[in-house]
């Protein structure tokens, strides 16, 4: 892709200087026909040719080959892949229409931020203890006001003292209700300033993992050293005891996975096996759900791998791992769309479920889910299950075999992020109204 963008950069710079192909070719010491092939991406510019072109165009060679737009190109490629477009043309868009490319990337970033804010606030509306307590207090105040008002309206012959007492009750309950409303206004003001601020231990864990991008190189280097995990926790500054407990459990699982599947050998095997989790589980004699987690944290600087998302939960719906990706929001709590294959897997433990899914924004996602017992079977004891689901944008390279299996497994399934954030009004599984109208 760098080659195609280099040709476009050369052409754009030449035209900005008002040079013809013949002018530039003469200054660079090459033929016009060869320059024409370079600008049309049919020949690469390298070595002395690149140096000659850079001198003639009065730019550094790296500006023609690399350019400052790498992050912009990667972002647009990600957006294209999520929408089923060709991510390979992102560089061409940046090269030919840089202003439009930046505008499109800005819109995508703003849309992503708004979706994350809606998801965070939606979670809070359902699970935030402060909101739950506030709603309970409001209902209590309103009930008291209504009951007292009914007495004043329906009762006849009340003496002045009793009437004054009922009016005092209404005034007191109205004052309490006003205080609750003021607290809620202040709360939502803070949430509007920082919609991702942690209101629950689960949100605090999300922020901790996001700060590390779900990678812990120190643990990968020496997974058997608990001091490294404690140092990471100490540096995190997690004030809530529940959040510290969740973070410690996550780091312990990360260390166990790293010990079972060391990073470099696992990355090499994953590339050879097409990042197929079940084949990797056989290769490393590892539990498939541990392989799910390892694959979801594999892509990182200096290590190319498909950007898997991952969700793992108990049979009761308690989320134990949540690795999201841009454009793919996953619930923090047990309020996910019931059409996701992870719920099929819970209904048939031990049987992998692969399916191609389509989100409301029309992006296609391949999903592989599996449920497995967390302990060996015992007589007269119901198995405790944990389920996991790997997710990947269908157009991402590196997992074509897995995508083909998902395509062949059955018809495409229309899914969503959860009822409260899903715009599909005709979904037969809808349980509650959508916040999106």
N, C-alpha and C positions, 0 to 999 in steps of 0.2 A: 504494500500500500504506500510505503514511503516513496517508491519509485514513481508511482502515478502522480503523487502530489508534487514531487520535484519538477516534473515536466510542466505541471500547471503553474507552479511558482515562477519558473523561468519565463513562461509565456506572459504571466501577469506583470512581472517586473519589466520585461522588454517593452510591453505596450505602455506601461506607466512612464517609461523614459522616451517614448515616441520613436522607438527603433523598429526598423523592418527586420525580418529574418535575415536578409542579406547583410544588413549593417552589423547585427550581432554576430553572425557567423564569421564575418571578416575580422572583427575585433577579437573573437575567441580563437581564431585560427582553425576553424572547421568549415565544412561545406554547408551551404544552406539546406541541402537535402537531408544531411545528417541531423542538423538542428531541428528540422521539421519532424523527423522521427522521434527525437527526444521530447519535443513538446507534445506530441501525440501519444507519448508513453509507450512507444514501440522500441525504444532504445534507452538504456540507462546512462545517466551522466555520472562518471566516476573518474578518478585519477586526474591526469593532466587536462582532460576535457572539462571536468567539473571546475578545476582551478581557473582555467581560461574563461569559462562562462562567468564565474564569480567575479573575476577582475573586470571583465567587460561590463557587468551589471552593477559594479561597485557595491557588492555585498559580501559577507563572509560565506565560505562554502557551506558551513553548517546551516545557514539560513535557508539555503536551497534544498538541502537534503532533509534536515530535521524540522526546522521552523519552530515557532513558539506555540503551535496550535495542537500539540499532542493531547493535552487534557480535553480540549474542545472536540477533537476527532473521536476520542474514546467515549466521551459522553454522548455524542450523536450516534455513534455505532450502537451503544447500549439502548438508546431510545428506539432506533430502527429495528433492532433485534426483538425488542419487546412488542413492537407493533407488526411484526411479520414482514418488514421491509428488508432490503439487502443492506446489511451493515457495511459491506465492502465499498459502498459508494459514499461513505461519510467523508472520506478525504477529498473526493471530487467535489462534493458540495462546498467544503471549506475552501478549497482552492479556487473555485470559480465564483462563488458567491459568499465571501467571508462575512459580510454584514448580515445577510439573511441567516447564515449558519449560527452566528452568535445570538441573533434574535430567537431562533428556534430553540437553541440550547437554554436560553434564559427562560423561555416559556415552559420548557420541560422541567427545569429546576424549580420554578415557582409552582407548577402543578404538583410536583413531588412533595414539596414542602407543605402545600395545602392538604394533600391527601394524608400526610403523616400527622398534621395537626388535627384533622378530623378523626383519624384513627385514635390518637391519644385522648382526645376529648370524649370520643365515643366510649372508650374503655372506662374513663372516669365516671361517665354518666351511669355506667352499669355497676362499677366495682369500687369506686373511691369511697372509703369509710366516711370521710367528711361530708360528701354529698349525701350518702345514705342517712347519716345522723341528721343532717340539715333538713332533708325531706321529711323524716320522722317528726322532727320538732315542728315543722310547718304544719303538718297534718294534725298534730296534737293541738297547736294553737288554733287552727281553723275550726276544729271540732268543738273546742271549748267555746269559741266565739259564736258558732252557729247554735249550739245547745242553749247558751244563755240568751241569745237573741230570740230563739223560739219561745222560751219561757216568758220573756217580756212581751212578746207579740200575742201569745195565746192566753196567758194567765190574766184573769180579771180580778180586780179588788186587791192588788198587792199594796201593802202598806208602804209608806215612803222609805222606811229604813231598808226593807228588803229590796225595793226597786233601786235604791242607791247602791246597795251591795252588789246587785247584778250589773249595774252600770260600771262599777269599779272593776269587776271581774273582766268585763269587755275591754276596758281601758288597759288593764294590765296585760291581757293576752295580746291585744293589738300592739302594745309596746314590745312584747317578746317577739311577735311575728316580724315587726319592723327590724329588730336587731338581727334576726336570722337572715332576712333579705339583704341587709347591709353587709353581713358576713359573706353571703353568696356573691354579691356584686364585687367585693374586694377579691374574693377567690378567683372569679372569672377574669378580673382585670389582671391578676398575676398570671393566670393561665394563658391569657392572650399575649402577654409579654414573652412568656417562655412556655409554649404549649407542650414541650417535652419534659418539663420539670417533673421530678419523681414524686408521685403522690402515694405510691405503694411500693413494697419491697420488690415486686416484679419489675416495676418501671425503673427502680434504682439499679437492678441487675442489668436491665437492657442498656442503660446509660454506661455502666461499667464496661460491659462487653463491647459496646460501640466505640468507646474511647480506645480500646485495644484492637479494634477491627476483628475481634474474635480470635486473634493470634497471640500466643504467648511463647516467644522464641526461647526464653530462659527455661521454660518447662520442657520444650522440645529437646533442648540440649541435654538436660538431666532430669527426666521425669521422676526419678526415684528420690529426689531431694525435696523434702517438705518445706525446708527453709525458703526455697524460692517461691513457693506458693504463698507462704505467710508474708514474705516481703511484698509481693504484688498486692495482697489484701491490705497490708498496712499503708501502702502508698495510695490506695484507692480512696481512702477517707470516707468509707461508708459508715454513716452515723447510725443507721437503723439496724438493730440486731437481726431482724428478719432478712434484710438485704445481705448482711455479712454471711448469714447462714446459707443463703442461696448461692452467693458467690463462691464460698468455700466448697460447697457440693459441686458446683460447676467446674472449678479448678481441679478438684479430685478426679472427676470423670475425664477431664482433658488429659491429666497426667496418666491415668490408666490407659487411655486410648493411645497416647504417645509411646508408652512403654510397649504396648502390644503391636503397634504399627509405627515404627520410627519414620520420621518425616521423609527423608530422602529415599529410602527403599520403597516407602509407600507411594511417593509421587512417581517414581519410575515405573512401578508395577501398575499404577492407575493409568498412566499414559499407554502402556502396552495393552492393557485389558479394556481400553475404551471407557475408563472411569465407570465400569459396571460394578455396582456395589456387591452383588451376590457373588460374582467371580472373585472379587477382592476378598470377600469373607472366606471363601474357600482357600485362596492363596495364603492368607495370614492366619487361618484357623481362628478367626475373630467373629464375635457376634455381629450379625448384619446391622443392628442398630448402632453399634460402635463405629462400623464402617460409614454409616450415614453421617454421623457426627464428624468423622475425620474428613470426609469428602467436602462437607459444608464449610470447613475451615482451611481447605487446601490451597485455594487460590490466594496469592499474596505477592508482594513485590519480589521479583526475581524468580517466581515460580508460576508458570502458566498452567491453568486448570480451569475447567468450566465453573462459573460462579453459581454453585448450587445454593438454594435456600433449603432450610430444614426446619421441621416442626416435630417435636417429640412430646408425648403426653401420656398420662396414666389413663386407665379405663374410665375414671371418674371425670376426665376432662381437664385435670390440672396440668398446665404446660410446664415442662421441665427444661426444654430447650427451644429457643426461638431465634433462628438465623434468617433475617429478612434480606431482601435484595431490592434495589430500586425498582419501583413499579409493581412490587409484589409484597403487599402488607399481610402479615400473619397476626392472628389475635394473641393477646397476652393471656387470655382466660378462655374458658371452655365455651366460647360463643362463635366458633368457626362455622362456616357454611357446611351443613350436613352432607352436601354432595361431594365433598372432597374424598378421595379414595382412602384416607386414613381411617374413616369410620367404617368403610367396607372391610378393611383389614382387622379392625377390632371385632367384627362379627365373625371372622374366620381366622383365628390365630394360626400363625405358622405358614399361611398361604400368601405369597407376595401378590400385590395388586398393582398393575401398571395401567395407566390411562392417560390419554391426551385430553387436556381440559382447555376451555376457552373462558377467559375473564370478561367482565362487562365491557372493558375497553377494547375488546376484540383480539387481544394478544393471546397466543396459544402457549400453554405450559404443559410440559410432560411431568407426570407425577408417578412416583413409585412408593408404595406404602407397605408396611409389614407390622404385624403385632406379634409379640413373643412374651412368654412368661419371664418374670424377673427372678424366679428361684426354681429349683428343681421340683418336679411334681411330687405330691404327697397324697396318700390315701385320705379320702374324706375331707380334702382341703381344696377350696376353690382357688384356681391359679390366679395370681396377681399379674395383670398384663401391663405392658408398656408398648405403645405404638409409635412408629416414626414414619415420616414422609419426606422424601427428597423431591425437590422441585427445581425445574430448570426451564428457561425460555426455550421454546422448541427450535429456534434457529441458531442457538449457540453451538459452535463447533466443539468437537472433542468427545461427544457422547452420542454419536449417530446411531450406534447399535441399540442403545437404550431407547432412543426416540423411535426407532423402527418397531421395537417390541411394544411400546405404548400405542403406536398407531394401529398395530395388528391386534391389540387386546380387545378392542371393541369400539363402538361408536364414540365420537367425541362427546365430552360431557360439559355442559354449561354450569360453571361454578361462580362463586363470588367471594368477597372477603368476609362475609357474615351478613346476616339479615339487616342489621342497623346501618350498614354502609354499602348495601347493594341496591342499585337502581332498578333491578329487574322486578317489575310489578307483577308479572305473570308467573313467577316461580311457584310451583306447587308445594315447595318445602318452606315457604316463608312463614316464620313464626311470629315476628313482630314487625311493625311498620319501619320503613327506612327513614333515617335522619335526612336523606337526600331528597325526599319528596317523591 
